[in-house]
Amino acid sequence: MALKLMYITNDPNVAEIAQSCGVDRIWIDLETLGKEERQRNIDSVKSHHTIDDIKKIRPTIKQSELLVRINPINTDSKAEIDAVIDAGADMLMLPMWKSVDDVQRFICHINGRAKTTLLLETKEAIECLDNVLALGGFDEIHIGLNDLHLSYGLNFMFELLANGTVDMLCKKIKQYNIPYGFGGIARIGEGILPAEKIIMEHYRLGSTRAILSRSFCNTDEVRDTEIIKMIFSENMTRLRNFEKNLSKATNEDFIRNEQDVRYRVSRIVEKMQRSNVQ
């Protein structure tokens, strides 16, 4: 089964291109609360999307789903959730939850009006995960490696893949038959940790969801519509072909890939630590 792929954009033209090339979910990102402070020292995507962007992009989304990441639970969450659903979101994502109560409030506010996914990205979320899984009432979980590695004071987000944390979380979630995913992927053959290495880890761990990273098609740098079409068409085809070829992979292939990922991550972290010392 192919990965469900998500791409962040508030541009209807880009959304239509991504959708036509087989991207499963178009992602509007409303999260701003606390994000700048958490991620000030890393080169992450900090969007400035709005409720109006949902309304603007909704008519374009016909084959894909429209996913909206809201802000962490706060006193205005009910009003924000109502506005997001009224604007046409198919699925809402809750970031930075830290307790069963956060999740309960999220589920209660939505009240079955849209699909739900939890973005697991804090130490506190890991600590209460068993109780959240027992609670149920949500559709999916996505493991957010960016903020989660910051929560643990790590240097590189894929350390969580190499040190067994992602394995542990996937095993827990799998027991409840809840779909899950983790992290993001670049183009095949690219990325500080090559995309194909990460995709094989998705398949080994039973993950069925992944985010297409900014580097997959950086529309801040590429503005020409025809070039964007070419980038999506070529690279979605490469990615899907790589997935198809994984049907021939053996268990030994996945074990070797896992070992190689751990080795590559350790080398990347060593290099980052040397750079920090200098």
BAFI-3210 file (N, C-alpha, C; in Angstrom, 3 decimals, decimal comma, padded with zeros to 6 digits):
// residues 278
n [1|2|3|4|5|6|7|8|9|10|11|12|13|14|15|16|17|18|19|20|21|22|23|24|25|26|27|28|29|30|31|32|33|34|35|36|37|38|39|40|41|42|43|44|45|46|47|48|49|50|51|52|53|54|55|56|57|58|59|60|61|62|63|64|65|66|67|68|69|70|71|72|73|74|75|76|77|78|79|80|81|82|83|84|85|86|87|88|89|90|91|92|93|94|95|96|97|98|99|100|101|102|103|104|105|106|107|108|109|110|111|112|113|114|115|116|117|118|119|120|121|122|123|124|125|126|127|128|129|130|131|132|133|134|135|136|137|138|139|140|141|142|143|144|145|146|147|148|149|150|151|152|153|154|155|156|157|158|159|160|161|162|163|164|165|166|167|168|169|170|171|172|173|174|175|176|177|178|179|180|181|182|183|184|185|186|187|188|189|190|191|192|193|194|195|196|197|198|199|200|201|202|203|204|205|206|207|208|209|210|211|212|213|214|215|216|217|218|219|220|221|222|223|224|225|226|227|228|229|230|231|232|233|234|235|236|237|238|239|240|241|242|243|244|245|246|247|248|249|250|251|252|253|254|255|256|257|258|259|260|261|262|263|264|265|266|267|268|269|270|271|272|273|274|275|276|277|278]
n.u [000,853|000,620|002,275|000,388|000,632|001,507|001,298|002,311|000,678|-000,770|-001,557|-003,765|-003,170|-000,757|-001,660|-003,522|-001,828|-000,233|-002,206|-003,093|-000,897|-000,917|-000,636|-001,859|-002,953|-003,645|-002,266|-003,124|-001,697|-002,229|-000,940|000,592|001,039|003,523|005,366|007,443|009,198|009,954|011,236|013,190|015,917|016,222|015,943|013,045|009,697|007,689|004,672|002,252|-000,480|-004,074|-007,556|-009,052|-007,534|-008,218|-010,847|-010,332|-008,855|-010,390|-012,347|-010,651|-009,763|-010,457|-009,890|-007,938|-007,513|-008,361|-006,374|-006,038|-003,866|-004,374|-004,003|-002,247|-004,161|-006,124|-007,671|-009,185|-009,733|-012,149|-013,617|-011,805|-011,693|-014,389|-014,524|-012,639|-013,770|-016,186|-015,143|-014,425|-012,634|-011,428|-010,060|-008,699|-005,743|-004,134|-001,602|001,241|000,110|-000,183|-001,377|-003,972|-006,276|-005,992|-006,316|-008,890|-010,425|-010,011|-011,177|-013,781|-014,546|-014,569|-016,413|-017,188|-017,491|-015,499|-012,593|-009,881|-006,538|-003,697|-000,830|002,017|004,437|005,838|007,622|005,901|003,620|004,429|004,717|002,075|000,900|-000,081|-002,468|-003,853|-004,153|-005,766|-007,999|-008,966|-011,125|-010,133|-008,761|-006,157|-002,547|000,296|003,770|005,702|008,744|010,358|009,725|009,693|012,306|013,564|012,327|013,561|016,118|017,883|020,208|019,518|016,728|016,243|017,556|015,763|014,670|016,820|017,524|015,615|013,271|011,142|010,499|009,506|007,247|005,689|005,121|003,505|001,272|000,382|-000,767|-003,313|-004,561|-004,580|-004,061|-000,815|001,973|005,170|007,444|009,111|009,765|012,208|013,031|013,539|016,768|017,753|018,297|019,573|019,601|019,074|016,034|015,045|016,041|014,612|011,988|012,036|012,241|009,745|008,144|009,162|008,348|005,632|004,382|002,109|001,828|003,251|005,006|005,628|008,571|009,696|011,815|011,128|009,534|010,197|008,365|008,833|011,137|010,889|008,834|007,627|004,933|004,935|007,387|007,040|005,022|006,497|008,438|006,843|005,532|007,672|009,023|007,122|006,486|008,955|009,125|006,824|007,413|009,673|008,491|006,856|008,799|009,641|008,133|009,527|011,497|013,339|013,120|015,669|016,739|015,428|016,385|019,107|018,936|017,922|020,082|021,968|020,800|021,031|023,817|024,416|023,017|024,401|026,879|026,140|025,264|027,625|029,151|027,623|027,881|030,649|030,759|029,244|030,913|033,063]
n.v [-001,197|002,159|005,063|007,596|010,809|014,104|017,619|020,901|023,853|027,033|027,924|027,910|027,169|025,712|023,711|022,443|021,412|019,651|017,879|016,806|015,336|013,281|013,702|013,084|014,587|017,972|020,515|022,935|025,253|026,469|026,799|028,801|029,552|029,689|028,532|029,930|030,512|027,912|026,875|028,604|028,389|026,609|025,625|025,570|025,154|027,892|028,840|031,269|030,944|031,309|031,300|032,182|031,217|028,535|028,625|029,704|027,740|025,486|024,983|023,983|021,518|018,379|015,636|015,072|015,195|017,819|018,969|020,516|022,038|023,055|025,458|024,683|023,333|025,788|028,667|029,689|027,611|026,216|028,095|028,453|025,864|025,500|027,481|026,541|024,096|025,017|026,402|024,380|022,202|018,854|017,264|017,687|018,608|018,185|019,875|019,701|018,558|017,641|016,148|013,848|015,261|017,450|016,115|015,031|017,387|018,408|016,363|016,505|019,149|018,971|016,938|014,846|016,067|016,261|014,522|013,372|013,945|013,318|015,099|013,910|015,170|015,866|015,290|014,917|014,004|011,486|010,311|010,138|008,595|005,910|006,141|007,912|006,413|004,389|005,899|006,631|007,545|009,210|009,560|009,178|009,147|011,208|011,195|013,751|014,594|016,848|018,852|016,992|015,985|018,283|018,556|016,567|017,475|016,806|016,680|016,213|015,486|012,885|011,270|010,171|008,176|006,509|005,807|004,151|005,215|005,934|003,377|002,214|003,836|003,364|000,623|000,647|002,186|000,664|-001,563|-000,753|-000,578|001,866|004,140|005,439|007,741|009,281|012,069|013,714|013,576|014,008|014,535|011,566|010,277|012,543|014,753|015,134|012,801|010,303|010,189|007,695|005,922|006,652|006,138|003,344|002,753|003,640|001,657|-000,646|-000,191|-000,111|002,275|004,561|007,128|010,216|013,342|015,511|017,129|020,585|020,822|019,087|020,365|023,502|026,161|028,722|029,400|028,523|029,747|029,602|028,212|026,084|024,889|024,057|022,161|020,288|019,510|018,318|016,269|014,666|013,915|012,796|010,584|009,194|008,667|007,082|004,922|003,928|003,033|000,976|-000,852|-001,748|-003,904|-006,077|-006,232|-007,865|-009,180|-009,086|-007,027|-004,809|-004,877|-004,421|-001,857|-000,469|-000,701|000,746|003,266|003,917|004,048|006,143|008,276|008,511|009,404|011,854|013,236|013,316|015,005|017,333|017,906|018,414|020,687|022,419|022,701|024,024]
n.w [000,000|-000,936|000,425|002,084|001,023|002,020|001,475|002,168|001,450|000,619|-001,749|-004,359|-007,048|-006,876|-005,181|-006,845|-008,807|-007,258|-006,357|-008,823|-009,484|-007,742|-004,975|-001,787|000,284|000,848|002,726|004,980|007,135|010,196|012,564|014,925|017,569|019,912|018,200|016,883|018,979|019,807|017,535|016,711|016,171|014,103|010,637|009,750|008,378|008,761|008,635|007,407|007,189|006,827|007,965|005,804|003,711|003,659|002,727|000,239|-001,041|-000,949|-003,120|-005,067|-004,252|-005,017|-005,555|-003,626|000,019|002,314|004,698|007,845|010,067|013,262|015,987|019,092|021,862|023,416|024,984|022,932|021,229|020,561|019,035|016,914|015,816|015,030|013,031|011,186|010,368|009,302|007,148|005,457|005,927|005,667|007,448|010,705|012,433|015,508|017,110|019,382|021,724|025,153|027,071|028,153|028,531|026,749|024,307|024,608|024,718|022,154|020,540|021,511|020,846|018,054|017,576|015,809|013,342|011,457|010,183|012,318|013,422|015,422|016,259|017,341|019,268|021,555|024,655|026,770|025,493|024,659|027,146|028,038|026,122|026,138|027,604|025,988|023,650|024,651|025,208|022,629|019,827|017,892|014,546|013,385|013,938|013,793|013,941|014,920|014,028|014,084|016,184|018,250|018,462|019,332|021,772|023,207|023,271|021,211|018,404|015,722|013,765|012,821|014,574|016,303|014,823|014,505|017,110|018,147|019,170|017,410|016,471|018,859|019,355|017,064|017,341|019,639|018,748|016,605|017,792|018,356|015,967|014,639|012,039|011,188|010,862|010,125|010,286|007,471|003,896|001,342|-002,161|-004,134|-003,850|-002,727|000,122|003,463|004,890|002,771|000,843|-000,002|001,877|004,152|003,323|003,096|005,797|006,652|005,472|006,728|009,335|009,210|008,731|007,214|006,323|005,229|005,136|002,445|002,171|002,416|000,629|-001,381|-003,250|-003,454|-003,269|-002,562|-003,751|-006,371|-008,752|-011,201|-012,877|-014,737|-014,291|-011,657|-012,077|-013,545|-011,662|-009,637|-011,127|-012,175|-009,810|-008,101|-009,637|-009,589|-006,846|-006,366|-008,050|-006,784|-004,433|-005,483|-006,296|-003,872|-003,242|-003,948|-002,107|000,479|003,863|004,883|003,353|004,428|007,035|006,617|005,584|007,800|009,564|008,106|008,102|010,825|011,038|009,210|010,400|012,825|011,900|010,749|013,023|014,531|012,891|013,066|015,771|015,947|014,404|015,990|018,192|017,115]
ca.u [000,000|001,449|002,175|-000,417|001,594|000,932|002,107|001,842|000,594|-002,038|-001,702|-004,658|-002,531|000,178|-002,486|-004,097|-000,736|000,108|-003,330|-003,113|000,259|-001,124|-000,481|-003,116|-003,503|-003,149|-002,176|-003,118|-001,047|-002,605|-000,236|001,550|001,269|004,723|006,217|008,637|010,107|010,464|012,020|013,913|017,286|016,273|015,384|011,790|008,650|006,815|003,728|001,371|-001,759|-005,236|-008,850|-009,446|-006,828|-009,006|-011,971|-009,789|-008,294|-011,383|-012,925|-009,624|-009,481|-011,517|-009,445|-007,172|-008,179|-007,876|-005,955|-005,693|-003,274|-004,809|-003,088|-002,395|-005,356|-006,085|-009,017|-009,899|-009,733|-013,496|-013,945|-010,933|-012,129|-015,652|-014,239|-011,918|-014,734|-017,109|-014,420|-014,385|-011,573|-011,801|-009,373|-007,993|-004,581|-003,819|-000,179|001,771|-000,712|000,670|-002,171|-005,225|-007,273|-005,840|-006,891|-010,327|-011,030|-009,935|-012,196|-015,092|-014,836|-014,857|-017,716|-017,520|-017,776|-014,368|-011,610|-008,943|-005,211|-002,893|000,585|002,759|005,706|006,370|007,923|004,694|002,708|004,920|004,463|000,652|000,404|-000,876|-003,808|-004,498|-004,543|-006,904|-009,129|-009,496|-011,984|-009,465|-008,564|-004,764|-001,466|001,532|004,898|006,387|010,151|011,008|009,585|009,988|013,751|013,882|011,817|014,545|017,423|018,744|020,777|019,044|015,422|016,214|018,087|014,628|014,506|017,991|017,695|014,541|012,074|010,065|010,109|008,698|005,960|004,926|004,620|002,393|000,109|-000,062|-001,603|-004,681|-005,038|-004,743|-003,054|000,191|003,080|006,180|008,448|008,962|010,716|012,615|012,986|014,372|018,173|018,137|018,085|020,762|019,409|018,361|014,606|014,753|016,348|013,499|010,810|012,168|011,923|008,277|007,595|009,559|007,636|004,182|003,880|001,382|001,688|004,499|004,928|006,621|009,278|009,811|012,797|010,529|009,261|010,231|007,696|009,377|012,238|010,425|007,524|007,076|003,955|005,332|008,504|006,445|004,365|007,537|009,044|005,904|005,295|008,859|009,451|006,082|006,653|010,121|008,800|005,879|008,115|010,516|007,592|006,449|009,929|009,822|007,414|010,534|012,489|013,268|013,299|017,097|016,938|014,953|017,307|020,331|018,630|017,818|021,454|022,623|020,218|021,652|025,200|024,418|022,576|025,498|027,892|025,577|025,252|029,026|029,547|026,914|028,489|031,954|030,474|028,797|032,077|033,871]
ca.v [000,000|003,353|006,063|008,804|011,905|015,404|018,751|022,159|025,032|027,763|028,438|027,013|026,641|024,672|022,616|021,720|020,651|018,546|016,943|016,129|014,435|012,162|014,022|012,664|015,602|019,345|020,878|024,341|025,265|027,646|026,809|029,879|029,717|029,078|027,871|030,737|030,331|026,540|026,512|029,801|028,068|025,614|026,068|024,856|025,920|028,630|029,411|032,354|030,649|031,859|030,657|032,547|030,327|027,296|028,941|029,985|026,536|024,417|024,590|023,311|020,177|017,462|014,256|015,004|015,667|019,095|018,832|021,796|021,994|024,177|025,774|023,829|023,613|027,037|029,161|030,010|026,435|025,891|029,046|028,165|024,594|025,756|028,254|025,668|023,140|025,791|026,801|023,241|021,217|017,440|016,681|018,637|018,064|018,856|019,839|020,056|018,117|017,171|015,433|013,232|016,333|018,171|015,289|014,966|018,669|018,444|015,451|017,028|020,344|018,570|016,262|014,024|016,864|016,125|013,532|013,911|013,350|013,869|015,268|013,546|015,881|016,301|014,244|014,692|013,185|010,109|009,809|009,825|007,963|004,718|006,577|008,514|005,307|003,726|006,810|006,513|008,630|009,967|008,710|008,899|009,813|011,467|011,464|014,942|014,456|018,152|019,334|015,935|015,907|019,457|018,268|015,703|018,107|016,118|017,526|015,880|014,871|011,459|010,505|009,442|006,979|005,654|005,364|003,230|005,903|005,788|001,957|002,005|004,495|002,658|-000,640|000,970|002,645|-000,445|-002,468|-000,222|-000,511|003,266|004,510|006,370|008,102|010,088|012,853|014,156|013,016|014,846|013,807|010,362|010,589|013,788|014,837|014,845|011,355|010,122|009,894|006,265|005,278|006,942|005,429|001,941|002,696|003,706|000,337|-001,598|000,100|-000,126|003,644|004,741|008,548|010,992|014,711|015,905|018,249|021,813|020,622|018,311|021,432|024,737|027,189|030,043|029,628|028,238|030,391|029,311|027,123|024,943|024,221|023,377|020,958|019,332|018,999|017,383|015,114|013,805|013,388|011,881|009,334|008,499|008,191|005,957|003,778|003,356|002,267|-000,258|-001,783|-002,302|-005,178|-007,136|-006,186|-008,941|-008,759|-008,771|-005,700|-003,811|-004,892|-003,742|-000,430|000,052|-000,575|001,832|004,517|004,192|004,450|007,461|009,263|008,726|010,232|013,200|013,847|013,608|016,178|018,482|018,211|019,039|022,027|023,229|022,978|025,030]
ca.w [000,000|-001,069|001,476|001,888|001,013|002,361|001,051|002,748|000,576|000,620|-003,114|-005,105|-008,260|-006,449|-004,659|-007,974|-009,418|-006,355|-006,408|-010,128|-009,536|-006,824|-003,554|-001,180|001,183|000,815|004,140|005,388|008,450|010,986|013,847|015,195|019,008|020,481|017,202|016,625|020,119|019,819|016,362|016,242|015,759|013,026|009,365|009,556|007,722|009,683|007,675|007,827|006,566|007,525|007,698|004,437|002,778|003,558|001,838|-001,099|-001,652|-000,892|-004,412|-005,879|-003,734|-005,436|-005,341|-002,379|001,225|002,819|006,092|008,476|011,401|014,076|017,073|020,274|022,659|024,175|025,304|021,694|020,348|020,065|017,959|015,776|015,225|014,334|011,823|010,245|009,818|008,459|005,923|004,544|006,182|005,771|008,602|011,563|013,127|016,777|017,441|020,701|022,850|026,245|028,073|027,717|028,521|025,474|023,235|024,842|024,337|020,686|020,015|021,918|020,045|016,666|017,712|014,657|012,135|010,530|010,624|013,307|013,552|016,517|015,942|018,547|019,105|022,845|025,633|027,562|024,686|024,742|028,501|028,232|024,901|026,441|028,008|024,810|022,773|025,302|025,062|021,272|019,372|016,828|013,359|013,030|014,676|013,046|014,841|014,420|014,435|014,241|017,557|019,218|018,724|020,152|023,114|023,860|023,226|020,247|017,350|014,381|013,993|012,529|015,700|016,876|014,001|014,712|018,509|018,540|019,663|016,431|016,525|020,052|019,188|016,023|017,911|020,540|017,985|015,753|018,588|018,379|014,577|014,248|011,032|011,702|009,989|010,814|009,578|006,100|002,931|000,213|-003,433|-004,217|-004,116|-002,079|001,564|004,273|004,974|001,502|000,937|-000,163|003,160|005,061|002,820|003,502|007,221|006,735|005,136|007,782|010,577|009,008|008,602|005,955|006,060|005,244|004,628|001,447|002,791|001,623|-000,449|-002,468|-004,232|-002,673|-004,074|-002,217|-004,687|-007,735|-008,907|-012,522|-012,774|-015,565|-013,600|-010,501|-012,630|-013,917|-010,431|-009,007|-011,995|-012,225|-008,514|-007,615|-010,392|-009,028|-005,500|-006,463|-008,644|-005,731|-003,553|-006,171|-006,291|-002,533|-003,151|-004,160|-001,023|001,469|005,244|005,031|002,765|005,392|008,180|006,176|005,473|009,164|010,076|007,376|008,613|012,128|010,787|008,576|011,387|013,781|011,231|010,614|014,357|014,867|012,116|013,626|017,080|015,699|013,905|017,122|019,036|016,424]
c.u [000,884|001,221|001,164|000,527|000,894|001,883|001,489|001,853|-000,748|-002,311|-002,591|-004,023|-001,562|-000,589|-003,065|-003,039|-000,397|-000,960|-003,317|-001,966|000,187|-000,830|-001,839|-003,777|-002,829|-003,323|-002,122|-002,636|-001,350|-001,799|000,772|001,931|002,493|005,716|007,522|009,667|010,755|011,495|012,880|015,295|017,371|015,548|014,129|010,776|007,782|005,833|002,922|000,023|-002,899|-006,484|-009,303|-008,753|-007,577|-010,150|-011,499|-009,379|-009,313|-011,948|-011,959|-009,488|-010,649|-011,126|-008,721|-008,062|-007,565|-007,647|-005,580|-005,101|-003,707|-003,721|-003,232|-003,637|-005,154|-007,512|-009,846|-010,076|-011,104|-013,858|-013,094|-011,389|-013,435|-015,407|-013,556|-012,871|-015,713|-016,461|-014,210|-013,297|-012,144|-011,248|-008,663|-006,870|-004,316|-002,325|000,055|000,858|000,188|-000,087|-003,385|-006,307|-007,207|-006,546|-008,410|-011,029|-011,079|-011,055|-013,599|-015,482|-015,220|-016,182|-018,154|-017,750|-016,669|-013,476|-010,575|-007,610|-004,442|-001,443|001,386|004,157|006,258|006,698|006,675|003,686|003,132|004,563|002,995|000,053|-000,470|-002,313|-004,573|-004,979|-005,750|-008,174|-009,786|-010,304|-011,373|-009,093|-007,127|-003,814|-000,296|002,622|005,713|007,829|010,823|010,941|009,934|011,478|014,216|013,461|012,807|015,968|018,400|019,196|020,070|017,752|015,394|017,006|016,983|014,311|015,624|018,076|016,558|013,272|010,902|009,578|009,146|007,305|005,088|004,342|003,432|001,128|-000,487|-000,992|-003,060|-005,283|-005,370|-003,684|-002,080|001,251|004,097|006,983|008,084|010,010|010,978|012,441|013,868|015,791|018,655|017,818|019,354|020,785|018,530|016,923|014,312|015,044|015,179|012,240|010,870|011,879|010,411|007,676|007,947|008,694|006,110|003,559|003,222|001,169|003,034|004,244|005,989|007,281|009,328|010,750|012,247|010,138|009,129|009,657|008,037|010,484|011,814|009,015|006,840|006,188|004,376|006,484|007,984|005,753|005,394|008,153|008,129|005,732|006,472|009,122|008,384|006,193|007,829|009,814|007,874|006,528|009,026|009,663|007,189|007,558|010,178|009,059|008,372|011,548|012,248|013,409|014,747|017,415|016,535|015,860|018,599|020,108|018,549|019,205|022,185|022,103|020,876|023,095|025,251|024,022|023,695|026,579|027,412|025,627|026,668|029,492|028,893|027,523|029,848|031,767|030,054|029,945|032,920|033,178]
c.v [001,241|004,306|007,142|009,986|013,245|016,517|020,043|023,272|025,719|028,376|027,478|026,407|025,516|023,462|021,778|020,874|019,431|017,467|016,138|015,127|013,323|012,433|013,825|013,727|016,950|019,906|022,392|024,377|026,562|027,774|027,953|029,954|028,954|028,534|028,619|030,543|028,951|026,303|027,669|029,471|027,009|026,148|025,257|025,765|026,577|029,416|030,551|032,173|031,161|031,035|030,960|031,685|029,010|027,514|029,110|028,700|025,399|024,025|023,818|021,843|019,251|015,992|014,097|015,384|017,006|018,972|020,210|021,538|023,256|024,517|024,757|024,243|024,863|027,528|029,483|028,812|026,129|026,796|028,761|026,898|024,783|026,478|027,400|024,666|023,855|026,190|025,628|022,214|019,808|016,812|017,774|017,919|018,889|018,741|020,024|019,667|017,462|016,364|014,781|014,306|017,146|017,418|015,211|016,243|018,816|017,600|015,988|018,237|019,977|017,807|015,540|014,772|016,777|015,000|014,197|013,187|014,083|013,938|015,071|014,140|016,447|015,098|013,887|013,822|011,721|009,507|009,449|009,070|006,746|005,102|007,210|007,429|004,559|004,573|006,650|007,731|009,518|009,005|008,289|009,563|010,033|011,843|012,607|014,989|015,789|018,631|018,260|015,830|017,117|019,225|017,414|016,278|017,435|017,082|017,395|015,088|013,367|010,623|009,666|008,176|005,988|005,089|004,491|003,896|005,729|004,345|001,714|002,605|003,777|001,348|-000,405|001,298|001,501|-001,388|-002,030|-000,083|000,912|003,590|005,543|006,644|008,881|010,901|013,257|013,528|014,016|014,052|012,569|010,781|011,843|013,744|014,495|013,373|011,012|009,636|008,402|005,469|005,440|006,193|003,953|001,760|002,812|002,322|-000,697|-001,440|000,126|001,255|003,818|006,212|009,249|012,372|014,887|017,178|019,450|021,606|019,778|019,237|022,726|025,881|028,607|030,425|029,444|028,789|030,042|028,065|025,890|024,175|023,461|022,091|019,881|018,688|017,970|016,113|014,147|013,144|012,533|010,538|008,528|007,888|006,976|004,724|003,109|002,519|000,935|-001,303|-002,394|-003,608|-006,355|-007,203|-007,312|-008,353|-008,365|-007,381|-004,606|-003,739|-004,162|-002,240|000,212|000,270|000,587|003,187|004,888|004,678|005,867|008,556|009,550|009,603|011,678|013,933|014,210|014,875|017,438|018,892|018,874|020,471|022,962|023,619|024,086|026,394]
c.w [000,000|000,099|001,097|002,051|001,198|001,929|001,560|001,702|000,789|-000,749|-003,912|-006,353|-007,927|-005,932|-005,793|-008,682|-008,567|-006,396|-007,699|-010,266|-008,484|-005,362|-002,886|-000,315|000,967|002,217|004,301|006,839|009,202|012,275|013,931|016,674|019,481|019,480|016,962|017,738|020,105|018,720|015,848|015,695|014,665|011,796|009,062|008,879|008,794|008,816|008,288|007,130|007,440|007,211|006,271|003,397|002,592|002,567|000,393|-001,816|-001,745|-002,259|-005,309|-005,509|-004,025|-005,220|-004,002|-001,196|001,630|004,327|006,642|009,858|012,142|015,095|018,205|021,065|023,504|024,373|024,058|020,763|019,762|018,893|016,722|015,061|014,455|013,011|010,758|009,590|008,890|007,133|004,974|004,765|006,256|007,044|009,377|012,298|014,384|017,064|018,944|021,872|023,899|027,296|027,431|027,614|027,235|024,347|023,382|024,401|022,813|020,072|020,296|021,072|018,614|016,594|016,434|013,360|011,088|011,042|011,533|013,261|014,642|016,089|017,227|018,442|020,418|023,722|026,429|026,810|024,722|026,101|028,725|027,045|025,183|026,795|026,853|023,852|023,342|025,191|023,698|020,864|018,308|015,707|013,110|014,019|013,720|014,040|014,242|014,891|014,716|015,688|018,582|019,496|019,532|021,602|023,908|023,813|022,281|019,149|016,008|014,524|013,725|013,543|016,340|016,090|014,279|016,130|019,025|019,029|018,705|016,385|017,680|019,887|018,160|016,554|018,822|019,746|017,167|016,499|018,604|016,981|014,140|013,194|011,592|010,643|010,787|009,805|008,164|005,197|001,806|-001,086|-003,349|-004,605|-003,442|-000,589|002,311|004,659|003,779|001,668|000,855|001,111|004,132|004,620|003,201|004,984|007,442|006,499|006,205|009,016|010,418|008,943|007,242|005,594|006,113|004,647|003,541|001,959|001,850|000,435|-001,597|-003,616|-003,459|-003,499|-003,616|-003,191|-006,136|-007,879|-010,228|-012,466|-013,558|-014,915|-012,384|-010,954|-012,938|-012,678|-009,781|-009,833|-011,969|-010,875|-007,835|-008,345|-009,846|-007,670|-005,568|-007,088|-007,619|-004,777|-004,204|-006,128|-004,915|-002,334|-003,336|-003,016|-000,026|002,874|005,503|004,450|003,752|006,616|007,827|006,083|006,856|009,764|009,408|007,835|009,941|011,952|010,216|009,571|012,375|013,184|011,090|011,947|014,792|014,158|012,683|014,966|016,931|015,247|015,043|018,033|018,434|016,439]
res [m|a|l|k|l|m|y|i|t|n|d|p|n|v|a|e|i|a|q|s|c|g|v|d|r|i|w|i|d|l|e|t|l|g|k|e|e|r|q|r|n|i|d|s|v|k|s|h|h|t|i|d|d|i|k|k|i|r|p|t|i|k|q|s|e|l|l|v|r|i|n|p|i|n|t|d|s|k|a|e|i|d|a|v|i|d|a|g|a|d|m|l|m|l|p|m|w|k|s|v|d|d|v|q|r|f|i|c|h|i|n|g|r|a|k|t|t|l|l|l|e|t|k|e|a|i|e|c|l|d|n|v|l|a|l|g|g|f|d|e|i|h|i|g|l|n|d|l|h|l|s|y|g|l|n|f|m|f|e|l|l|a|n|g|t|v|d|m|l|c|k|k|i|k|q|y|n|i|p|y|g|f|g|g|i|a|r|i|g|e|g|i|l|p|a|e|k|i|i|m|e|h|y|r|l|g|s|t|r|a|i|l|s|r|s|f|c|n|t|d|e|v|r|d|t|e|i|i|k|m|i|f|s|e|n|m|t|r|l|r|n|f|e|k|n|l|s|k|a|t|n|e|d|f|i|r|n|e|q|d|v|r|y|r|v|s|r|i|v|e|k|m|q|r|s|n|v|q]
***
